[in-house]
Amino acid sequence: MAKKILILGAGGMLGADLVKAFSEEYDVVAWTHKDFDITDSFSFNKIKKLNPDIIINSAAYTAVDQAETERDKAFLINSEAIISLSRVADECDAVLVNFSTDYVFSGEKNGGYVETDPPSGALNVYGRSKSKGEENLKAKKHYLIRTSWLFGKNGKNFVRTMIDLAAKNQELKIVADQIGKPTYTADLAQAVFDLMKDMPEFGIYHLVNEDAVSWCDFAKEIFKIKGIDVKVTPVTSAEFVRPATRPKNSILDNTKRPKLRSHTEALKSYLKEI
Ligand SMILES: NC(=O)c1ccc[n+]([C@@H]2O[C@H](COP(=O)([O-])OP(=O)(O)OC[C@H]3O[C@@H](n4cnc5c(N)ncnc54)[C@H](OP(=O)(O)O)[C@@H]3O)[C@@H](O)[C@H]2O)c1
């Protein structure tokens, strides 16, 4: 009999691709925000009744800048809800998968962050809420997956924003002193599928497309592949002030699982599909 897998946040950018990746081989129950609010502790009985083998939580508060003024909401969704999820996962004897971010790190390390690097010094509220969520992920059988700079079909993301902005402007100023690994949600969903198949040791995994790049160089790649003619001017984070400070070094190194393809190859696939 196929394993029963519950996907929370199924209407999100990653959630939608997780549903696709798992649908053929698993008995998938996909709940969007409307179907299930992870901050509503009274509704957790619904999960107990379902009794899934695996719970994948892709529901999250992801508005990085807005989190600076919505601290309580960010912590409620990204950290407190993980306590209830961990509890219900144990009650069902289920595997719990939760996602975290490069923003749990300060970005001061020389070289990429590996899975054993302790999260510390998050620079913004979102990062701190996800870091607390990592601490609260206490289910006996859990996977904590850190990923970064997501782009996917089902959501607003940097790639779409760049294409939209290029249609309205002749010149774009883009941050060149933040470096990370852009990751395609379809590739990440496949990597999570493979992880669930293999069921290696529980713990922390970094799943990202390969090859680090700055936002500015990533934008140039997008325009080159799409054949868009727009002037790109590199700027520093100090020149492009936003409510939430971002780490300079957002590089996550995947040292435990088969490496995903380069972000450039992933970007080409994505751009063919949108
Ligand atoms: N996006 C990135 O660049 C990035 C980078 C690193 C890590 N991550 C992590 O990867 C995971 C997936 O991110 P994503 O980009 O796919 O996020 P997303 O597109 O913003 O999707 C999150 C989903 O969660 C739902 N949600 C919000 N509050 C909820 C609640 N209280 N109960 C149930 N559902 C709720 C949202 O629904 P509504 O829209 O209706 O509120 C949305 O459908 C998250 O854990 C995120 O922190 C993301």
The ligand as an ORCA input file, in Angstrom:
! r2SCAN-3c Opt
* xyz 0 1
  N      11.105     31.543     -0.952
  C      12.394     31.431     -0.675
  O      13.251     32.058     -1.337
  C      12.863     30.532      0.441
  C      14.255     30.469      0.732
  C      14.677     29.615      1.739
  C      13.775     28.857      2.459
  N      12.450     28.941      2.179
  C      11.512     28.129      2.956
  O      10.920     27.180      2.060
  C       9.576     26.896      2.486
  C       8.616     27.117      1.325
  O       8.711     28.469      0.910
  P       7.854     29.052     -0.314
  O       8.696     30.073     -0.978
  O       7.235     27.946     -1.080
  O       6.730     29.839      0.509
  P       5.363     30.471     -0.027
  O       5.273     30.411     -1.504
  O       5.226     31.793      0.668
  O       4.287     29.453      0.536
  C       4.005     29.377      1.891
  C       2.590     28.898      1.997
  O       2.281     28.823      3.387
  C       0.955     29.278      3.541
  N       0.739     29.712      4.907
  C       1.094     30.873      5.495
  N       0.687     30.889      6.770
  C       0.051     29.711      6.995
  C      -0.594     29.138      8.112
  N      -0.693     29.784      9.269
  N      -1.145     27.903      7.981
  C      -1.078     27.245      6.806
  N      -0.495     27.735      5.707
  C       0.082     28.951      5.797
  C       0.806     30.402      2.543
  O      -0.559     30.611      2.258
  P      -1.109     32.125      2.068
  O      -0.317     32.695      0.943
  O      -2.554     31.913      1.778
  O      -0.864     32.806      3.376
  C       1.562     29.826      1.344
  O       0.715     29.083      0.517
  C       9.329     27.802      3.695
  O       9.582     27.095      4.884
  C      10.356     28.908      3.537
  O      10.678     29.512      4.770
  C      11.968     29.760      1.182
*
